[in-house]
Amino acid sequence: MDGSAEGQRLPSGLADPVVIGKIVAPHGVRGTLKVKAPGSGRHLRKGVEPLVNGERRRILVARETPKGFLVDLEGVGDRKLAGSLRGTELLLDREELDAPEEEEFYVGDLLGLEVYDAAGTRVGNVVDLFETPAHEVLVVRDDESVENYVPFTFEHVPSVDSERGRIVVNLTDDLSE
């Protein structure tokens, strides 16, 4: 993450923490949690031990639903404790993540990459990203600090070359204002 030297541990105890989910609410009375995952949620599965509120907790059960995931964590057995975790992130160290398949990458790895349009003109750098109900959105800032919001869809981002640190975007008039 920002400013961390390799091997240095952050307050979370992780050298390079990655959010694999965020607890949005308790579900039921037995401590099940509603969790929203950035991306596919492939790390929200039985046996994974994310850092939750400073403590490692093993995932006992994870079920995908149309609105996210329902997750049972070791040591969370009632609604009161589950409710107290609302807003808490589930973290893994980057080295604990599954290696991406070829042509795959983690959306968070797009931060800092240079952005070009289809003609090869530099547009700026990815400085942030956020999730909407439909898809993630890249925040691309140019050299004059003007920001463009680019939907992270194949139509708007046809090419990502993470090895070269480069993204190609299709900016339409409604995206560049």
N, C-alpha and C positions, 0 to 999 in steps of 0.2 A: 504494500500500500504506500501511500505518499510518505516519502521521507524515511522509510524503514531500510536500514542497511541489511544486506543479506545475512541471515543467521540471527539477527537481532529479534528478540521476542517483544511483541506489543503487549499492552496491558491485558489483552485477552489471553495471552499465553501462546498465541499463534504467530508465526513469523509473517505469514501472508494470508490473513483471514478472507474467506469468501462466504458470502451469505447464500445459504441453500434454501432458506425459507424464513418467513416471518409469521409469528403467531398472531392471528387476528381475533380469536375468540375461543372460549371453551365450547365444547359440544357435548351435551348430555351431562350426567352427574358423576361419571366414573373417571374424569380427568382427561378424556379425549380432547385433543386440540384441533381447531381449524387452522390450517397453515396455508399461506399463499407463497408459492414458489416463483422465483424469477426464472424464466425459461421453462424447460420441460419438467423440472422436479425430479430428475432421474436419481438424485442423491437422497431423496426422501424414501428410504426403503429399509426394511427390517435389517437390523444388525449394525447399521451406521451409527456412529457415536458423535453427534455434533456437540459443540460447546453451546450450552443454553444458560444464559445468565451467569457466566463464569464457571459453570460446572458441566462436565461431560455427562451426557445422558443417552443411553442406548435407545434406538428406535425399536419398539417391540412389534408394532403393527403400523403400516401406512397404507391408506386406501385413497385412490384418486376419485374425486367427485367432479361434477361439472363446474363447481365453484372453487376448486382447489384440492386440498388434501385433508384427510382426517388422520391424525397421527397420535399414537399412544407412546409416551416416553416413560422409560424406567424412572420410578420414583415420583411420578405424577399420577396420583390415584383418586383425586377428588376434584370437584368443580371449583372449589375455593382456590386451591393451588393452581389449577389450570387458568383461572381468571386472573390470578396475580401475574401470570406470564404474558398477558396480552401486550402486544407491541414488541416482544422480545425476538431478536434474530437468532436463527440457528446457524452456527458457523462451523466451517471446516477449514483446515489449513489447505492452501492450494495444492500441496504435495499429496493430500489425501483424496483429491478429486480423481475421478476416472479420466484416463487420457482421452482427449477428443479423437474421434475417428478422423481419417483423412478428409480434408475439405470441411471439417467442423472446427469450431472454436467456441470459447465462452464469450458471451456478449460483453461482459466486463473487460475483456482483453482488448476491446476496440478503443478504450479510452487512450487518448494520446496519439492515435494513428492519424496520418495525414490524409486529407480528403481531396479528391480531384473530380472534376466533371468528366463527361464522356469524351470531350475534346482534349483532355489532358491538362486543363488549367487548374491550378491549385485553388481550392475553395477555402481551406482552413484545416483545423484539427478537431477531432472529437474531444470535447471537454466534459461532457456529461451524457447521461442517458436516463430515461425514465420509462416506466411501463404504463401503458394505457390498457383498457379492456381488450382492445383489438391487437396491439403489438407494442414492441418497444419503440422508442423514438430517440434518435441520436441528436444531440445538441452539438452543432458544428460552429465554431467561432473562427472568423477570418482575422486577418492581421489588424483590422481597424476595430476589433472587438464587436463586430456585428454577428449576431447569432442566427443560424438557420436551424429549423427543426425538421429533421428528415425521418419519415417513417421507416422503420427497419423492416422493409418488405423487399422482395426480389425486384419489384417494379421500380422502387426508388433507390435500392442499393444492389445493383446487379453483380458487383464484384468486391470481394474482400480478400486481400492478400496479406495475411497477418505476418508472414515471413518477411515481406518487404516493407511492412508498416504502412500499408496503403489501402484506401477504400475508394471505389468509384461510385459516384451518386448521380442520379438523374434529378436535377433541380428543375422544378417547374416554377412558373411565375408565382403561384400561390405559396410555394415553400420558401422562396427567397425574399420575402418581404416581412 
